[in-house]
């Protein structure tokens, strides 16, 4: 297949143009990175199913939006997710349930992915240690718009506007949609070692069933999802009465491709009744062959029951010549309802 770029895109030299094409295949190839967010810690239901229901409240709503590569393709790569989860407490036991939806659209070719997942987890607190295990069965639908493509068979010198004529038969037999079952799982541990230090560790295994995602119905190892694993390590470190340091590291591996994000936020509690906490931080992303891919600036606030975060990626890789260092921006929103769980156990008795 040949991709048609508008005339203004042809002003870039052939080297940059080849980089743009490589980005498309690198981002959406089954041999490379999967859907994820820079603010991965603010998207718990997509990060690890074991994180389902782990919050202080009756229920939680999460929303994330990412916009990337607008500077080199006019039409950006976009990803958003919506999630809902709640704990079900039965005496000292806690079962957690949730649902999450992801949508991803890739640039000018409009490759669209919709993912629907249901989360189930079981968590247990033993002393100051919290353990959780979860699974995430789901259904994925993928498709693209053939009208966004141009093929060699449609080349028309008589068409002075764009050199391609959509009325010509492209002689392509690719399916424009496919769907399949998917399964993820994860474990999580959180411990409070003392009043100032609370570390956590999580591990997630994605695409356990390794579904096939070939539009031409070819079945091989290269057309199946890679078995992706992710290790997350972090902590909450109390620096003062109102200040906390929250480092976060995640390392992901899939089919020989690796990616690591490492950074930290600093939180500061306010005395205001509406804005409870403000935070800011930075993050670095390392890609294949340990190359430094991007640096990220982060800012956010906790307002009443809302936690709103914003981040911007500055592209630091060799692609920065084409992007002018413009990478991606993200916004995350988390809403946690107030907890109605009683904090004290009252036993009624007769008065004599």
N, C-alpha and C positions, 0 to 999 in steps of 0.2 A: 504494500500500500504506500502511496505517496501522499504526504501532507501538504496542503496548500497554505501558504502564509500570505497575508495581505501585503500589498506593495510597500507599505511603510516599514514592514518588518524586514524586507529584503535589503534595506539600507545597511544592516549590520553585516560584518564580514563573515566569510564562510566558517571561520573558526568558532565565532560566537554562535552562529546558527546551529552548528553541530552540537555545541554545548547545550543549547535550548532543547534540541531533540533528545539528547542524552538524559536531560533532567526528567523528561516525561517518562521515559522507559525506566529510569532509575527509581523514580518515586512510585510507579504503579506496577512494576514488574514483580512477579511472585518471588523472585530471587532477592529482593531487597526489602526496604523498610515497609512496615505495616502502618495502619492508621494509628496515630498517637498525638498527644498534645505536649507543648512545651511546659504548660502548667499541669503536668501529669498528676501531681498531688491533689489538684482541685477537681479531678475527674475520677473519683474513687471507684465508681461502678464499671468504668472501662479499664481501670488500672489493675484491679484484683477483685474477683468475686468474693474473696474472704473479707473484704472491707465493707460489705453490705451490712447495713444496720449498726455500724460502729460509730455512734454519735450520741450525744446527750439530748434526747428529744423524742417526740412521738413519731415523727416522719421527716423525711428530707427530700428536697428537690434540688437537682443539679442541672446546670446548663453550661455548655462550652461552645465557643465559636473561634475558628482559626481561618485566617486569610493569608495566602502565601503566593509569591512569585508574580504579582501583578506588574512589577517593573520590567519583566522580560517577555510577557506574553499577552498583555492587555487584559486577557481573561484569566483571573487568578485560580489557583487551586483552593477550594474551600472545604472545611470540615466543621460540622456541628453535631452536638449530642444533647439529648434530653434524658434525664433519669429520675426515678422515684424509688425510694426504699423505706422500709420501716422494720423495726424489731418487733418480734412477738415473744413476750416474756411470760413464761409459765413457771411460777415459783422461782427457783434459782436457775432455771434453764432459759436459754435464749436462742430462738430460731429467727433468722432474718430473711426477708424476701424483698425482691426489687425487680424493676424492669428498666431497660435502657435502650434507646434508639440512636443510631449513628447514621449520618448522611455525609458522603464525600463526593465531590465533583472535581474532575481533573482537567483544568485548562480548556484550550480551544477545541479539543476532541470530545469534551463533555462525557468522559467515562464516569458513570454514576454508580455508586455503591450505596445500598441501604441495608443496614444490619439491625435486627431485632433480637434482643437477648432477655432471658429471664434469669435472675440471680437467686440462688438459695445458699445460705451459709448457716453454720452453727458456731456459736462463740461461747467460751467458758472462761470465767474469771476465777483464778485460784490465787488467793492472797493479793499480791500486787502485780501478778502476771495475768495477761490476757492472751488467750489462744483462740484462733478462728480458722475454719476451713470452709471453702466454698466451691461451688460449681456454677457454670454459666452456659447452659445450652442455648442455641440460637439459630436463626435462619437468615441467610444472606442472599440478597438479590443484586445482580450487577447488569448493567446495560450501557449502551452508547447510542449516539445519534448519527446514523450514516450520512445525514445531510451536512454534517460538519466535516466530512472527509472529501477529498478529491483523489481520483485514481488516474493512472496513466492512460487508460482507455477513454477518459473523458477530456483529454487534451485537445484543444480546438484553437488553431491559429486565427480563425475567423472571429473568435470572441475576444474583442479588444479590451473588454472590461477586466477580465481576470484569467484569460487563457484556458479556462475550464468550462465545459458545458454540462450542466447537471442532467440534461435530457438524454445524454448518451448513456448506453448500458455500460455499467462498470464491471459486469460479469463476476461479481463477488457473491459468494454463497455463505458468508459468515452469519451465525445467529446473532441477533442484536440484543439478546438477553439470556441469562441463566440464573439458576437459584440452587441452593444447597444447604444442608445442615452443617452446623459448626458447634464445637464444644471447647470451652476453656475451663481451667480450674486454678485454684490458688490456696496458699496458706499464709498466715500472718501471726506475728508475735509482737506484743508490746509489754514492756516492763517498766516499773517505776523503781529505779535503784535507790534513789533518795529524793529529798524534797526538791532538788535542783536539776536532776538528770533523769530523763525518761526516754530510752532508746526504743527503736522498733525495727523489725526486719520482715520483709514480705517476698514471696516468690510466686510467680504466675507462669503457667504453661498455656500457651494459646494454640488453637487449631489442632487439637489432639487427634481429631478424625482426619486431618489433612485433606480437606475437600479439593476436588478438581475445579479449576476456574478457567477452562479453555473454551473460548467462543466457537472454535472449530471442532470441538468434541474430541480433540486429541488427548490421550491419557498417557502421561509420563511424569517422571519425578520433577521436571522443570515446570509443568503446568499445574502442579498441586501446591497448595499453601505449604510454606515451610513450618516446621514445628518451632515456634518462637518462644523463647523463655526470657523472663525479665526478673531481675533481682533488685529490690528496692531497700535502701538502708537510710535511716534518718533518726532524728532525735528532737526533743524539746529541752532546751538548756536554759534554765532560769539565770539571768544575769543580774537582776535586781527586783525590787518590789513590782515594777511595772514593765520590765523589759525581758524579752525572751529571744533566744537565737534558735532558729529552726533549719538546720542543714538537711539537705535531701539529695540522695544520689540514686540514679537508676541506670542499670546496665542491661542492654537487650542484645540478643543474638538470634539470628535467623538465617539459615542456609549460607553460612560463611560471612554474612554481613553483621557488623556490630555497631552499636551506637551507645554512647554514654552521656548522660546529662548530670552535671554536678553543680550545686549552688547552695545558697542559703538566703533565708529571709530574716529580718529583724522586726519583731513585733513590739509595739509600745501601747500600753493601755492608757486611755484618756479618762478624765473624770466626768466627761460629758455623759448625759443620760441617753443620748441617741447614738452618737458615734462612740462605740466602746473601744475599738482598737484600730490603729493604723499600722501598715507594714510596708517594707521596701526590701529589695534584694537584687541579686544578680545570679546568673547561671551561665555555664559554658557547655557547649555541645561538641562532642568528639565523634567523628564519623569513621568511615572505613579506613583501615591502615593507620589508625590513631591520628588522623588529620583533624585539625581544629576547624570545625565547620561554622560555628556561630557563637556569639555572646548575646546574652539576653538581659534586659533591665525589667524589673518587676515592681509594681506598686499596687496597693489595695487597701481596703478598709472593711471593718465589720460594723455595720450599721443596723441596730436593733437585731433582727434575726437573720439579716442578709450578710453574706461574705462576698464581696465583689473584688475581683482581681484583674489587672491589665498587664500584659507583657508585650515587649517588642524585640524581635530577633534582628541583630545586625549581622549580615552575612560576612564571614571572615575567610571563606574558602577561596579557591582560585576563580570561582564564579563571580566574585565581587566586581570584576571588571565589567561584566554585563549587567549586574544588578545595581551597581553604584552603592553596594553594601546594604541595599534594602532587602530585608528578608520577609518575616511574617509578623503579623500582630494577632493577639489573642485576647479574648475576654472570657472570664469565668464568673458564674453566679451560683452561690449555694444558699439555700434557705432551709433552716432547721426550725421546726415548730417547737413550742415550749413543751417540756416534759410534764406529763400528768402522773408520772410514777411517784407514789408516796415515798418520802424520805425517812419517815418514821413508821414503825409498825405498832398499831394500837390494838390491844386486846380488850374487848368489852367485858365487864364483870358486873354482877349484881351488887347493889348497895344494901348493906344490912344495917 
